Amino acid sequence: MIKVEGKSILKGIAIGTIKVHIRAKLEVSDETVEDKKAELMRFEKARKKSIAQQDELRNKALRESGEASAAVFESHIMMLSDAELIGAIRNMMEHQHKSAEYSVKTICDICSRSISGMNDTYIRSRSADIDDISKSLLHNLLNDMGAKDAGKTSYAGETSAAPVILVAFDLSPSEITRLDKDLLLGFITKEGSSNGHPAIFARSMNIPGIVQCEAACAEWDGKTAIIDGYHSCVYIDPSDELITEFKKRREEEIASAEYLKSLKGLGNTTIDGTEIRVSANIADPAEIEAVWANDAGGVGLFRTEFI
């Protein structure tokens, strides 16, 4: 058994088999293109297709995770129509005679590196959004060229219909939204942040997750793991005794949550009859839904600096 640490994004426990997330490799050539007009048309077709796909993901995220997750894809749609970003890609195609794929990857990589180098943690985490729309455009362009399995991602090892703990280098907004939530017990990423999309998703769906787990690797595929979100750690190949202990803690966790649900609708009154208003702290307008769902009396602190 080994114990590794990371950064927890939700206090909770998950026990299950690990599946390692394999991201597709996208091969892009830097060869010049003679027919600029045809290449620009290819790019425009891919851009419009990407916008439609991001809109579908937005609707899926809204249904499954709420407005905070859906807002990520609204920003992707805006990026795919951004005059400066799209203009830079087209400019490279027109004046340097580069392919749509090469121009997309080059310009988006420059933007992503620029954002990831900033001091603000929240802004740095948005580099994942640039990477996500870049991959969307590249997938559509490569599929247009008939590339076999372009943009295909998979799990290492045998596929399974059973719920798993997902391990990845990182997860993009599109990747995590496409996951079957009923088959996800928790996730562990080598990179990521508490402000990233996986973190937003995990909190909205009440799924334990550990980010910035430097020890995460492909060799974990198929192994049993325990995510301890309370202490920001993961146990790989835990002993039977530890599994039993955490299963008991998990059962207590579920029972406690069910008990709290039973208190919804009751007044916040002390034994001597004093009414107390119990409010919630939020950092995003979308969290109002959780305030209502958990029967809070209002918002006590709204951390507007995140907006």
C-alpha positions, 0 to 999 in steps of 0.5 A: 500500500502507498499513500500519496497526497494532493489537493482536495476539492471536496470533503468526501470518500470514494473507494473503487478501481482506477481507470487511467484516462488516455488522451488522443495524440494529435499530429499536426504538420507545419507544411505550407498550403497553396490553396489559401481560400480552400483552407480558410473555408475548412477552418470556418467549417470546423469553427462553426462545428465546434461552436455547435458542439460547445453549445451541446456541452453547455446544455448537458452541463446545465442539466447535470451540473448547473449554471456554473459548469454551463458558463464554462462552455458559454465562454468557449463559444465566445472564444470561438467568435473572438475577433483577436484570437480567430483573426490571428489564426486566419492571419497565419493561414493567409500570410504564412500559408500554413494549414488550419491545423498548424495555425490553430495549434500555434496560436492557441498554444501561444495564448495558453502559455501567456495565460498560464504564466500570469500571477492570478491563480484563477486566470491561470486556470483558464488556460485549460479553456484555450486548450479545450477549444484548440482540441475541438477545432483540431479534432474537427479539422482532422476528422474533415481530412479523414484521419483515423480515430482523430480526437479519440480518447479512451481508458487504459486497460479493459473497459468496464461498465462498473463505476471507477475512479478516474486518473488523468494528467488533467481533465478538460471541461469537454472531457469531464462533461462527456463522462458518464456521471453514473460510472464516476466514483471520483477522480485524481489528476496530476495537475489542475486547480481548485478553480478549474472545471473538474473542481466545479463539476465535482462540487456540483455533483458531490464527487470526491476529487484530488488535484495536483497529485504529482504521484499519479501515473498510468501504472495505477490502472486497474488498482484499487484506490481510496480517495480521502477528501477530508485529508487530501490523500489517496491510498493505492492498493489499500489493505483489507482492514483500511478498506473496511474502515473507510467503507464504514466511514463512507456509510456514516457519511451517507447516513449523516447526509440523509439526516441533514436532509430530514431537517429541511423545512424545519425552523432554526429555533433554539431550545429556549425559542430563539430564532436564528437565521442560518445563511450560506457563503457563496463565491458564484451566482450559480451557487444560489441553487445550492443555497435553496436546495440546502434550505439556507435562510439567505446569503451571509457572505458573497465572495465577489472577488472571484467574479 
